[in-house]
Amino acid sequence: MKEKVIGFFAEKLSCPQEEINEDMILTGMGVTSLELFSMVVDMEEYFGIQFSDRELGSFVTVGDIVCAVEKKVICQGKTKQ
């Protein structure tokens, strides 16, 4: 799942997936709020999950999003990777 989430970042930011890690700070990567929203919507559709505005506003690092996606998928009993 981690690789898929990082893949969303790589695709949106047009950079190699190997250059993205969980410790990277979203604003430090140049991710705008609009880009983040777009990526999260794509992830919600792909994984069949949904984030609240509050959750969306709490994401600081790539790892925050990876953890949130994993928790949502596990809690909802979904296994798509």
Contacts in CASP RR format, 6 or more apart in sequence:
PFRMAT RR
TARGET T0000
AUTHOR 0000-0000-0000
METHOD contacts of the structure
MODEL  1
MKEKVIGFFAEKLSCPQEEINEDMILTGMGVTSLELFSMVVDMEEYFGIQ
FSDRELGSFVTVGDIVCAVEKKVICQGKTKQ
1 47 0 8 1.000
1 66 0 8 1.000
1 69 0 8 1.000
1 70 0 8 1.000
1 73 0 8 1.000
1 81 0 8 1.000
2 22 0 8 1.000
2 66 0 8 1.000
2 70 0 8 1.000
3 17 0 8 1.000
4 46 0 8 1.000
4 81 0 8 1.000
5 43 0 8 1.000
5 62 0 8 1.000
5 65 0 8 1.000
5 66 0 8 1.000
5 69 0 8 1.000
6 17 0 8 1.000
6 20 0 8 1.000
6 21 0 8 1.000
6 22 0 8 1.000
6 62 0 8 1.000
6 66 0 8 1.000
7 17 0 8 1.000
7 20 0 8 1.000
8 39 0 8 1.000
8 42 0 8 1.000
8 43 0 8 1.000
8 46 0 8 1.000
9 15 0 8 1.000
9 17 0 8 1.000
9 20 0 8 1.000
9 29 0 8 1.000
9 31 0 8 1.000
9 39 0 8 1.000
9 62 0 8 1.000
10 16 0 8 1.000
10 17 0 8 1.000
10 19 0 8 1.000
10 20 0 8 1.000
12 35 0 8 1.000
12 38 0 8 1.000
12 39 0 8 1.000
13 20 0 8 1.000
13 29 0 8 1.000
13 30 0 8 1.000
13 31 0 8 1.000
13 35 0 8 1.000
20 29 0 8 1.000
20 62 0 8 1.000
21 62 0 8 1.000
22 61 0 8 1.000
22 62 0 8 1.000
22 63 0 8 1.000
22 66 0 8 1.000
23 61 0 8 1.000
23 62 0 8 1.000
23 63 0 8 1.000
24 61 0 8 1.000
24 62 0 8 1.000
25 60 0 8 1.000
25 61 0 8 1.000
26 36 0 8 1.000
26 59 0 8 1.000
26 60 0 8 1.000
26 61 0 8 1.000
26 62 0 8 1.000
29 62 0 8 1.000
31 39 0 8 1.000
36 56 0 8 1.000
36 59 0 8 1.000
37 56 0 8 1.000
40 51 0 8 1.000
40 56 0 8 1.000
40 59 0 8 1.000
40 65 0 8 1.000
43 49 0 8 1.000
43 65 0 8 1.000
43 69 0 8 1.000
44 50 0 8 1.000
44 51 0 8 1.000
46 80 0 8 1.000
47 69 0 8 1.000
47 72 0 8 1.000
47 73 0 8 1.000
47 78 0 8 1.000
47 80 0 8 1.000
48 76 0 8 1.000
48 78 0 8 1.000
48 80 0 8 1.000
49 69 0 8 1.000
49 72 0 8 1.000
49 73 0 8 1.000
49 76 0 8 1.000
49 78 0 8 1.000
50 72 0 8 1.000
51 68 0 8 1.000
51 72 0 8 1.000
55 68 0 8 1.000
58 64 0 8 1.000
59 65 0 8 1.000
59 68 0 8 1.000
73 79 0 8 1.000
73 80 0 8 1.000
END
